[in-house]
């Protein structure tokens, strides 16, 4: 019996990979082998960076909260501790948004945190 070759399936797979790497530079979007390598690499980066994005945003929020806290005469750690003591349950994302867009509201939260510190 003659050996059959993967005609339609290979074409379909190659087209799928080349479509995925359409915006890549040079041979990474033209040649199947290079495109496949580029696709695997980009999928790995995408997976990794979906996790890193959460880390990066948390760092940004903490930086913004710290800057606003220091304008109100507090350190970041003292502000967070004071809010925990006051049983204020506001996460860092919301706190950073308040710090950036509502200075008076953040000042009220900072005063509340100050009053609950030792």
MDTraj code that builds the backbone (N, CA, C; nanometers):
import mdtraj as md
import numpy as np

residues = "UNK UNK UNK UNK UNK UNK UNK UNK UNK UNK UNK UNK UNK UNK UNK UNK UNK UNK UNK UNK UNK UNK UNK UNK UNK UNK UNK UNK UNK UNK UNK UNK UNK UNK UNK UNK UNK UNK UNK UNK UNK UNK UNK UNK UNK UNK UNK UNK UNK UNK UNK UNK UNK UNK UNK UNK UNK UNK UNK UNK UNK UNK UNK UNK UNK UNK UNK UNK UNK UNK UNK UNK UNK UNK UNK UNK UNK UNK UNK UNK UNK UNK UNK UNK UNK UNK UNK UNK UNK UNK UNK UNK UNK UNK UNK UNK UNK UNK UNK UNK UNK UNK UNK UNK UNK UNK UNK UNK UNK UNK UNK UNK UNK UNK UNK UNK UNK UNK".split()
xyz = np.array([
    [0.0837, -0.1190, 0.0000],
    [0.0000, 0.0000, 0.0000],
    [0.0880, 0.1251, 0.0000],
    [0.0514, 0.2206, -0.0776],
    [0.1309, 0.3422, -0.0915],
    [0.1163, 0.4298, 0.0320],
    [0.2214, 0.5032, 0.0612],
    [0.2205, 0.5947, 0.1756],
    [0.1366, 0.7173, 0.1410],
    [0.0472, 0.7540, 0.2328],
    [-0.0314, 0.8756, 0.2078],
    [0.0371, 0.9929, 0.2759],
    [0.0282, 1.1062, 0.2148],
    [0.0928, 1.2250, 0.2693],
    [-0.0136, 1.3204, 0.3224],
    [0.0199, 1.3979, 0.4287],
    [-0.0789, 1.4859, 0.4927],
    [-0.1076, 1.6105, 0.4103],
    [-0.1827, 1.5953, 0.3055],
    [-0.2046, 1.7071, 0.2129],
    [-0.2904, 1.8171, 0.2751],
    [-0.4181, 1.7923, 0.2858],
    [-0.5127, 1.8949, 0.3299],
    [-0.4821, 1.9374, 0.4727],
    [-0.4494, 1.8418, 0.5596],
    [-0.4303, 1.8715, 0.7012],
    [-0.3071, 1.9589, 0.7229],
    [-0.2003, 1.9271, 0.6500],
    [-0.0788, 2.0083, 0.6633],
    [-0.1019, 2.1488, 0.6099],
    [-0.1704, 2.1597, 0.4985],
    [-0.2003, 2.2922, 0.4416],
    [-0.2826, 2.3739, 0.5412],
    [-0.3809, 2.3081, 0.5996],
    [-0.4694, 2.3763, 0.6943],
    [-0.3901, 2.4244, 0.8160],
    [-0.3026, 2.3384, 0.8667],
    [-0.2213, 2.3723, 0.9831],
    [-0.1239, 2.4850, 0.9498],
    [-0.0612, 2.4780, 0.8350],
    [0.0333, 2.5816, 0.7942],
    [-0.0373, 2.7163, 0.7781],
    [-0.1546, 2.7158, 0.7166],
    [-0.2297, 2.8400, 0.6986],
    [-0.2685, 2.9011, 0.8331],
    [-0.3050, 2.8144, 0.9263],
    [-0.3451, 2.8600, 1.0592],
    [-0.2281, 2.9298, 1.1299],
    [-0.1103, 2.8691, 1.1223],
    [0.0088, 2.9265, 1.1864],
    [0.0480, 3.0572, 1.1183],
    [0.0471, 3.0592, 0.9851],
    [0.0865, 3.1802, 0.9119],
    [-0.0120, 3.2940, 0.9357],
    [-0.1391, 3.2604, 0.9528],
    [-0.2390, 3.3628, 0.9838],
    [-0.2123, 3.4216, 1.1227],
    [-0.1732, 3.3357, 1.2155],
    [-0.1460, 3.3792, 1.3523],
    [-0.0283, 3.4758, 1.3588],
    [0.0736, 3.4532, 1.2739],
    [0.1956, 3.5336, 1.2795],
    [0.1988, 3.6426, 1.1725],
    [0.0827, 3.6864, 1.1280],
    [0.0739, 3.7796, 1.0164],
    [0.1517, 3.9097, 1.0392],
    [0.1525, 3.9630, 1.1600],
    [0.2183, 4.0908, 1.1835],
    [0.3656, 4.0814, 1.2160],
    [0.4208, 3.9615, 1.2201],
    [0.5608, 3.9434, 1.2574],
    [0.6536, 3.9938, 1.1471],
    [0.7799, 4.0138, 1.1824],
    [0.8785, 4.0726, 1.0923],
    [0.9450, 3.9652, 1.0064],
    [0.9591, 3.9921, 0.8791],
    [1.0397, 3.9095, 0.7890],
    [0.9913, 3.7668, 0.7759],
    [1.0862, 3.6726, 0.7880],
    [1.0548, 3.5318, 0.7654],
    [0.9659, 3.4740, 0.8748],
    [0.9531, 3.5460, 0.9868],
    [0.8678, 3.4978, 1.0964],
    [0.7203, 3.4964, 1.0568],
    [0.6883, 3.5646, 0.9459],
    [0.5498, 3.5623, 0.8993],
    [0.5356, 3.4945, 0.7629],
    [0.6489, 3.4530, 0.7055],
    [0.6437, 3.3966, 0.5698],
    [0.6721, 3.2466, 0.5656],
    [0.7714, 3.2016, 0.6422],
    [0.8143, 3.0623, 0.6383],
    [0.7500, 2.9861, 0.7533],
    [0.6974, 2.8681, 0.7240],
    [0.6218, 2.7954, 0.8258],
    [0.7058, 2.7647, 0.9486],
    [0.8265, 2.7151, 0.9285],
    [0.9083, 2.6729, 1.0415],
    [0.9393, 2.7907, 1.1342],
    [0.9805, 2.9027, 1.0755],
    [1.0097, 3.0233, 1.1557],
    [0.8814, 3.0789, 1.2180],
    [0.7726, 3.0732, 1.1426],
    [0.6448, 3.1239, 1.1938],
    [0.5983, 3.0407, 1.3116],
    [0.6173, 2.9102, 1.3036],
    [0.5758, 2.8215, 1.4130],
    [0.6563, 2.8529, 1.5393],
    [0.7870, 2.8746, 1.5244],
    [0.8708, 2.9114, 1.6389],
    [0.8228, 3.0438, 1.6990],
    [0.7942, 3.1408, 1.6117],
    [0.7492, 3.2724, 1.6576],
    [0.6157, 3.2616, 1.7301],
    [0.5266, 3.1776, 1.6775],
    [0.3953, 3.1596, 1.7380],
    [0.4087, 3.0987, 1.8771],
    [0.4899, 2.9950, 1.8910],
    [0.5075, 2.9301, 2.0211],
    [0.5669, 3.0276, 2.1223],
    [0.6628, 3.1071, 2.0760],
    [0.7262, 3.2057, 2.1636],
    [0.6257, 3.3124, 2.2080],
    [0.5468, 3.3619, 2.1123],
    [0.4518, 3.4679, 2.1461],
    [0.3410, 3.4173, 2.2378],
    [0.2996, 3.2916, 2.2196],
    [0.1987, 3.2347, 2.3095],
    [0.2547, 3.2189, 2.4511],
    [0.3817, 3.1811, 2.4602],
    [0.4457, 3.1681, 2.5916],
    [0.4561, 3.3040, 2.6604],
    [0.4952, 3.4072, 2.5825],
    [0.5026, 3.5419, 2.6390],
    [0.3660, 3.5909, 2.6839],
    [0.2634, 3.5626, 2.6037],
    [0.1275, 3.6062, 2.6377],
    [0.0814, 3.5424, 2.7678],
    [0.1095, 3.4135, 2.7830],
    [0.0710, 3.3415, 2.9059],
    [0.1427, 3.4019, 3.0262],
    [0.2738, 3.4234, 3.0120],
    [0.3532, 3.4784, 3.1222],
    [0.3053, 3.6186, 3.1592],
    [0.2816, 3.7020, 3.0578],
    [0.2518, 3.8420, 3.0839],
    [0.1097, 3.8666, 3.1315],
    [0.0214, 3.7700, 3.1108],
    [-0.1118, 3.7830, 3.1724],
    [-0.0992, 3.7776, 3.3232],
    [-0.0040, 3.7021, 3.3723],
    [0.0205, 3.6978, 3.5168],
    [0.0995, 3.8206, 3.5631],
    [0.1978, 3.8624, 3.4816],
    [0.2795, 3.9776, 3.5192],
    [0.1997, 4.1070, 3.5213],
    [0.0947, 4.1161, 3.4381],
    [0.0129, 4.2379, 3.4342],
    [-0.0480, 4.2658, 3.5712],
    [-0.0926, 4.1615, 3.6392],
    [-0.1529, 4.1774, 3.7715],
    [-0.0501, 4.2330, 3.8704],
    [0.0718, 4.1807, 3.8601],
    [0.1816, 4.2249, 3.9450],
    [0.2147, 4.3716, 3.9175],
    [0.2216, 4.4075, 3.7902],
    [0.2575, 4.5438, 3.7518],
    [0.1533, 4.6451, 3.7983],
    [0.0258, 4.6098, 3.7823],
    [-0.0788, 4.7027, 3.8247],
    [-0.0781, 4.7216, 3.9758],
    [-0.0559, 4.6135, 4.0501],
    [-0.0505, 4.6266, 4.1957],
    [0.0636, 4.7210, 4.2365],
    [0.1800, 4.7080, 4.1707],
    [0.2921, 4.7984, 4.1997],
    [0.2553, 4.9435, 4.1695],
    [0.1861, 4.9662, 4.0579],
    [0.1445, 5.1015, 4.0210],
    [0.0484, 5.1593, 4.1249],
    [-0.0503, 5.0779, 4.1661],
    [-0.1472, 5.1252, 4.2654],
    [-0.0776, 5.1614, 4.3963],
    [0.0160, 5.0762, 4.4398],
    [0.0863, 5.1020, 4.5655],
    [0.1678, 5.2310, 4.5555],
    [0.2313, 5.2545, 4.4411],
    [0.3089, 5.3776, 4.4215],
    [0.2195, 5.4998, 4.4300],
    [0.1032, 5.4930, 4.3652],
    [0.0105, 5.6075, 4.3682],
    [-0.0432, 5.6332, 4.5086],
    [-0.0770, 5.5259, 4.5802],
    [-0.1293, 5.5401, 4.7167],
    [-0.0217, 5.5992, 4.8070],
    [0.1006, 5.5518, 4.7913],
    [0.2113, 5.6010, 4.8734],
    [0.2343, 5.7503, 4.8503],
    [0.2302, 5.7925, 4.7242],
    [0.2503, 5.9349, 4.6931],
    [0.1414, 6.0200, 4.7578],
    [0.0167, 5.9752, 4.7482],
    [-0.0939, 6.0510, 4.8069],
    [-0.0879, 6.0472, 4.9599],
    [-0.0457, 5.9351, 5.0154],
    [-0.0362, 5.9227, 5.1608],
    [0.0682, 6.0185, 5.2156],
    [0.1819, 6.0296, 5.1457],
    [0.2879, 6.1192, 5.1918],
    [0.2462, 6.2661, 5.1832],
    [0.1576, 6.2993, 5.0877],
    [0.1032, 6.4354, 5.0832],
    [0.0162, 6.4637, 5.2057],
    [-0.0378, 6.3557, 5.2647],
    [-0.1223, 6.3696, 5.3837],
    [-0.0463, 6.3373, 5.5126],
    [0.0861, 6.3298, 5.5045],
    [0.1669, 6.3111, 5.6247],
    [0.1704, 6.1695, 5.6776],
    [0.1542, 6.0707, 5.5923],
    [0.1579, 5.9300, 5.6334],
    [0.2489, 5.8504, 5.5406],
    [0.3009, 5.7406, 5.5923],
    [0.3671, 5.6443, 5.5055],
    [0.2614, 5.5485, 5.4534],
    [0.2950, 5.4797, 5.3446],
    [0.2020, 5.3833, 5.2848],
    [0.1627, 5.2758, 5.3862],
    [0.2635, 5.2187, 5.4524],
    [0.2367, 5.1077, 5.5446],
    [0.1501, 5.1536, 5.6620],
    [0.1740, 5.2767, 5.7088],
    [0.0929, 5.3296, 5.8199],
    [-0.0508, 5.3541, 5.7749],
    [-0.0667, 5.4021, 5.6530],
    [-0.2013, 5.4248, 5.5995],
    [-0.2789, 5.2936, 5.5918],
    [-0.2169, 5.1899, 5.5345],
    [-0.2839, 5.0607, 5.5186],
    [-0.3165, 5.0004, 5.6552],
    [-0.2209, 5.0104, 5.7495],
    [-0.2438, 4.9570, 5.8839],
    [-0.3570, 5.0324, 5.9535],
    [-0.3573, 5.1652, 5.9413],
    [-0.4630, 5.2447, 6.0033],
    [-0.6003, 5.2138, 5.9446],
    [-0.6069, 5.1933, 5.8131],
    [-0.7348, 5.1588, 5.7493],
    [-0.7830, 5.0206, 5.7942],
    [-0.6882, 4.9270, 5.8113],
    [-0.7263, 4.7943, 5.8609],
    [-0.7798, 4.8040, 6.0036],
    [-0.7143, 4.8866, 6.0875],
    [-0.7598, 4.9052, 6.2247],
    [-0.8981, 4.9704, 6.2290],
    [-0.9250, 5.0595, 6.1341],
    [-1.0540, 5.1283, 6.1271],
    [-1.1596, 5.0419, 6.0594],
    [-1.1209, 4.9226, 6.0152],
    [-1.2097, 4.8268, 5.9480],
    [-1.2689, 4.8861, 5.8194],
    [-1.1841, 4.9585, 5.7450],
    [-1.2226, 5.0107, 5.6138],
    [-1.1762, 4.9092, 5.5105],
    [-1.2706, 4.8519, 5.4374],
    [-1.2362, 4.7479, 5.3412],
    [-1.2401, 4.8044, 5.1999],
    [-1.1317, 4.8741, 5.1648],
    [-1.1159, 4.9305, 5.0311],
    [-0.9890, 4.8706, 4.9735],
    [-0.9979, 4.8096, 4.8566],
    [-0.8783, 4.7473, 4.7995],
    [-0.7872, 4.8526, 4.7361],
    [-0.6680, 4.8106, 4.6988],
    [-0.5666, 4.9045, 4.6503],
    [-0.6056, 4.9685, 4.5179],
    [-0.6775, 4.8947, 4.4356],
    [-0.7208, 4.9494, 4.3060],
    [-0.8117, 5.0702, 4.3269],
    [-0.9102, 5.0545, 4.4127],
    [-1.0057, 5.1622, 4.4404],
    [-0.9366, 5.2764, 4.5147],
    [-0.8487, 5.2416, 4.6083],
    [-0.7767, 5.3417, 4.6855],
    [-0.6879, 5.4276, 4.5949],
    [-0.6232, 5.3642, 4.4975],
    [-0.5394, 5.4382, 4.4025],
    [-0.6242, 5.5293, 4.3148],
    [-0.7423, 5.4837, 4.2772],
    [-0.8320, 5.5659, 4.1962],
    [-0.8795, 5.6874, 4.2765],
    [-0.9127, 5.6659, 4.4026],
    [-0.9532, 5.7772, 4.4894],
    [-0.8372, 5.8760, 4.5047],
    [-0.7159, 5.8218, 4.5217],
    [-0.5979, 5.9074, 4.5385],
    [-0.5744, 5.9939, 4.4151],
    [-0.5981, 5.9381, 4.2975],
    [-0.5719, 6.0110, 4.1736],
    [-0.6818, 6.1100, 4.1399],
    [-0.8075, 6.0759, 4.1700],
    [-0.9205, 6.1559, 4.1217],
    [-0.9968, 6.2332, 4.2280],
    [-0.9794, 6.1997, 4.3563],
    [-1.0573, 6.2643, 4.4613],
    [-0.9677, 6.2908, 4.5820],
    [-0.8948, 6.4006, 4.5774],
    [-0.7979, 6.4316, 4.6836],
    [-0.8658, 6.4511, 4.8189],
    [-0.9843, 6.5144, 4.8188],
    [-1.0547, 6.5387, 4.9456],
    [-1.1001, 6.4073, 5.0089],
    [-1.1507, 6.3172, 4.9274],
    [-1.1934, 6.1861, 4.9776],
    [-1.0766, 6.1069, 5.0333],
    [-0.9622, 6.1142, 4.9639],
    [-0.8444, 6.0434, 5.0134],
    [-0.7952, 6.1046, 5.1439],
    [-0.8036, 6.2371, 5.1542],
    [-0.7628, 6.3037, 5.2789],
    [-0.8495, 6.2577, 5.3956],
    [-0.9785, 6.2387, 5.3690],
    [-1.0689, 6.1904, 5.4739],
    [-1.0292, 6.0495, 5.5178],
    [-0.9950, 5.9650, 5.4209],
    [-0.9505, 5.8294, 5.4552],
    [-0.8184, 5.8331, 5.5320],
    [-0.7278, 5.9228, 5.4917],
    [-0.5990, 5.9346, 5.5614],
    [-0.6192, 5.9819, 5.7047],
    [-0.7104, 6.0769, 5.7266],
    [-0.7391, 6.1256, 5.8612],
    [-0.7991, 6.0129, 5.9468],
    [-0.8847, 5.9321, 5.8855],
    [-0.9440, 5.8181, 5.9558],
    [-0.8351, 5.7180, 5.9952],
    [-0.7426, 5.6934, 5.9047],
    [-0.6321, 5.6015, 5.9339],
    [-0.5434, 5.6574, 6.0444],
    [-0.5170, 5.7891, 6.0413],
    [-0.4337, 5.8530, 6.1453],
    [-0.4971, 5.8379, 6.2829],
    [-0.6295, 5.8558, 6.2868],
    [-0.6983, 5.8499, 6.4165],
    [-0.6998, 5.7088, 6.4755],
    [-0.6834, 5.6065, 6.3912],
    [-0.6844, 5.4688, 6.4411],
    [-0.5437, 5.4114, 6.4642],
    [-0.4408, 5.4916, 6.4378],
    [-0.3043, 5.4486, 6.4704],
    [-0.2790, 5.4707, 6.6172],
    [-0.1790, 5.4018, 6.6723],
    [-0.1507, 5.4143, 6.8162],
    [-0.1129, 5.5565, 6.8518],
])
top = md.Topology()
chain = top.add_chain()
for i, resn in enumerate(residues, 1):
    res = top.add_residue(resn, chain, resSeq=i)
    for name in ("N", "CA", "C"):
        top.add_atom(name, md.element.get_by_symbol(name[0]), res)
traj = md.Trajectory(xyz[None], top)
